[in-house]
Amino acid sequence: MVKIGNIDLGEFPLLLAPMEDVSDPPFRAVCKTEGADLMYTEFISSEGLIRDAIKSKMKLDIYDYERPIGIQIFGGDEEAMTMATQIVDATGPDLVDINFGCPVKKVVCKGAGAGILKDVPKMVQLTAAVVKSTKLPVTVKTRLGWDDNSINILEVAERLQDVGIQALTIHGRTRAQMYKGHADWTLMTKVKENPRIKIPIFGNGDIDSPEKALLYKNTYGVDGIMIGRAAIGYPWIFREIKHFFATGEHLAPPTIDERVNTCRTHLTKSVEWKGNWAGIVEMRPHYSHYFKGLDHFKSFRTRLVMAEKFEDVLQILDDISIHYNQLALV
């Protein structure tokens, strides 16, 4: 069994990655329904929390049906990270996660996210401060290193464990790679094989099919897998992987009605959580993912992204269901 503190995650958990502007409560709800074992909020700026920034505070919203769930924070200032951890602690998540992996320039230039990979002592110092600021388990998500000439994940894993983290997720790329090229999981195996490492090690990067999930599980020896981009518009990947692990067989792909119903649930929760306008507008990028691969979908997509009323979007979704179900009967 894989455990983070007292949180039991089963034999081989599947984690939903914290993705900015994606991993909000509406999206997490559909991923939880389809089998995600542990989820994280979008990353939250420690400085934003302290300033009481509305967008940062909204990201603290979590719901009991999502548990176990972690709130992820980032920042490069020890005092801000300490204060942010105390704010997070008060909202009652199951764990606190530190983002030491985000490669985006606006984060990195503040010495946060993957920017801290160039300063391991500071990374350790910040982590220790967060651990001391909460009774919740603290976990970390990071990358292999800053670039190919400074890969330091073996040292980082040991040192972060030594100051008290209870799980580590490794994205198999350097910061220099951003999201390009292939993720290298071989160093995750080396971290796992280190006799000093006792905490769970989760792998992240390039998992986009049940076959690849099983291959990486068996090849690299990680304790679980974190899935990010492959779950966008396709939350069924969690159930498909679990079914493939258990049976060696593929589940049938989601039907058109399943696609429409899940999209409708996502939209409804988006409107409930964000309000009518923001909920509708921020759903628009998701439609092309939910209906990827459908022939002649462009006209429906245009209608979806142009619609401004909740009822109109629901009607278009009904039209999609009717149209493609009729095509299937031909």
N, C-alpha and C positions, 0 to 999 in steps of 0.2 A: 504494500500500500504506500502511496505517495502522500506525505503529510507536510504541511507548512504550519508550524506550531501545532495547534490542536485541530487544524482544518484537514479533514480527510478528503482527498481528491480521487480516491480509487486507484486502480492499478497503473493506468497510463492516461493521465488527464489530457484533454484537448482544451487549450486556452484561446480565448479571443484576444487579439492584440489591441492595445490602446492606440487608436488611430484618430488623429485630429480631424474634426469636422465629420467624423464617421461614427465612432464608438460612443454615441450618445444613448440615453435610456431607450428611445424607440428602436434603434438598431439592436441594442443589446437584448431587448425583449424577444425579438424574433430569433436571435442566435441562441438564446437560452432555451427556447421552445424546441429548437432543432438539435440540442445536445451539447452545447458548450459547457464545460465543467467549471471553468473559472474565467471570469471576465474582469476587465479593468475599465475605468473611466478614461475619457480623453485626458491627455496630460494637462495639468493645471499649473499655471505659473505661481510660484511661491510669492513673488512680489505682488501679483494680481490679487491673491487672497488677502494679503496684508492690507492692500489699498482698498479692499472691499469692492473690487471690480465686479460688476454685475455678471459679466460673461464667465469669469472664474468661479463665482459663487454658484452659478447655475450648474456648473459641471460637478458640483458636490452632490447633486441629487442622485440618490440611490433608493432602490425599492427592495422589500424583503424577498420578492420572488426571484431577484437576481442573485441571491447569495449562493455560494460565497463570491464576494466581489471586493476588488481592491481599488483604492483611489490612488492615482499616480500623480506625483508632483515633480517639478523640475526647478532648478535654480542654481546659482553659483555663489550665493552668499549664505554663510552659516547661520547667522541670526535669522534671516528671512526663512530659511528652510526649517529651522527649529520652530518658529512661530507658526508657519504654515502647517507643520506636522501636528501641532496642538489643535489647530482649527479643524484639520481633517479628522483627528482622533475623536473630536466631539460629535462628529456626524455619524459615527458608529459603523464604519466599514469593517470588513473582516481582516484586512491587512492594508499596509501602506507600501506603495511601490515607488521607487526613485527612478526617474528617467535619466540614464547616462548614455543614451543611444541616439537621440534625435539628431539627424545630420543637418537640419535646416540652418541656413546662415544666421537668421535673426536670433536663433537660440544659441548657436555655437559662439557667436561673437560676444555673448555675455558670459562666456565661460561655463555655460550650462549644457545639458544634453551631452552629445558626443564631444563637445568642446573640452570637457574635463578629462578626456582620455590622454591629453597631453600633460596632465598634472595629476599623476596617481596619488601622491600624498594628499592633495586637496580633496580628491575623490574619497579617499579613506576618511579624512577629517569630516567632510560633510555627512557621509554615511553614519559615522559614529554619533554625530550630533542628532541625526534623525532617530537612530535606534534609542538613544537616551531620552528622547522627547515623547515616547509613546510606549504603552504596554502592548500594543498590537504587533504582530509579526511584521518585519520590514523585509521587503524583497527589492531586487534591483534588475533592471533591464539595460543591457549595454551591448557594445559591439566588440569585434576582435581587437581593435586598436584604431589609432588615428589613420594610419596608412600602412602600406605593405612593409615599410621600414621600421615601424614602431608597434608591431603586434605584441600586446602585453596581457592578453586575457588570462594566461596561466597565473601570472603574478596577481592580477586584479582579483581573480576568483578566491585565491587564498586570503588575500588581505581583507577583502570585504567579508568573507566568512569570519575571519578573526575578530572583526569589530561587531559581529552580531547579526548579519543578514541571515534569513532562513530559507531563501531560495534565490536562484540566479537564472535569468533568461538571457541567452546569448543569441544575438542576431549575427548570422555568419558572414557579415561583410564589415569592411572598415568604413570609417567616416568618409574617406576619399571616394569610395565606391558609390556612396549615396544608396540608390536602390538599383544600380546597374550591375551587369555581369551576373555571375552565379554566386550564390551563397556557399561558403566553404564550411562544412560541418566537421571536418576532421579534427580541428582543435577542440571542439566540444568533447570528442572522445577522450582527448588527452586530459581535459579538465576532469571528466568523470573517472578516469583511471588513476588520477592522483590520489594516493591513499589518505592524504590529509583532508580531502573534500568529503564532507558528510551531508551537505545540504542537497536538495533536489536541483538538478540542472535541466532546464527546458531549452529546447532548440527552436529557432525561428528563422524563416527565410526560405522562400521558394516552394513551400508545400501547397500544391494546388490540385492534388488528386489522391484518392484512396491508395493507389499503388505506390505513389511516392511517399506517402505517410508511412506505410508499412515498411517499405525499403529503408527509409531513414531511421525508423524505430529499431529495426533489426541490425542495421549497419553501424549506427553511431552510439547506441547505448544510452541515449538521453532518457530522462524520467518522464517526459511528456513533450508535447509539441504545441507551439503557439502559432496560430493561423491569423493572418492579417488580410491582405488584399484579396485572397481567394474567397473570402467570406462575404465580400461586398456584393450585394445583390444575389448572393447564393449561400444563404445560411444553412442550406441542406448539406453542405460539405461536412459538417460535424456528424450528422447521422450516417452519412454515406461512409465516412472513414470508420466509424464504430462498427457498422454492419460488415464492412470488408475485413476488419480485424477479426471479427467473430466467426465469419463464415467463409471468407475467401471469395465471396461472390459480390457482384455489384447490385445495389438497389436500383430499381427503375428510376430514371430521372423524374423530377417533379412534373406533374401534369400542368397543363395550362391553368386549370382551376387552382392548383396549389400555388402557382406563381402569382396569380391574381389575388388570391386570398391573403397570402403572406405580404404582398405589396400593400394591400388594403389595410392590413393590421399595422404595418410600419407607418403608413401615412396617417392613419387615425391617431396613433399614439404620438406621432410627430406634432399634429395639430393640437392635441390635448396638452402636450408638454410645452410647446413653443408659442402657442397661439396660432390663429388661422393663417395670417399672412406668412410669417416666418416658417411655420410648419409646412405650408405648401411649397414655398420657394426652395427651401433646403432639401426637399424630397426630390426635386427635379433631376439632380445628377444620378439618382439611384435607378431611374426607370430603364435606362439603356442596359444596366446590369441585370435587372430582374427579368428582362425579356430578350436577353442576348440570344442570338441564333434563330429568332423567329423570322421567317421570310416576309418581306414586304412590310416591315414594322414601322418604317419611317413616318408614314402619315399619322399613325397612332402616337408615336413619340412626339411629333410636332404638336399635336393636340394636348398631350399631357403637359408639356413644358409651357404651353401658352395659357392653359387654364388657370384662372385666378380664384375660383370658388371651390370649396371642398366638395360640394355636391356635384359639380361638373367633373371633377377628377374621378369621383366614384362612378359616375355614369360612363366615362371613357373606359374605366377598368372593366365595367360590365360589358361594354361593347367589344373589348378585346377578347373576353372570355367567350362571348357568343360567336364572334367571327372565327376564332381559331378552332373552337369545338366543331363548328359547321364544316370547316375545311377538312378536319380529321375524318368526317363522315363521308366525304366525297370519294 
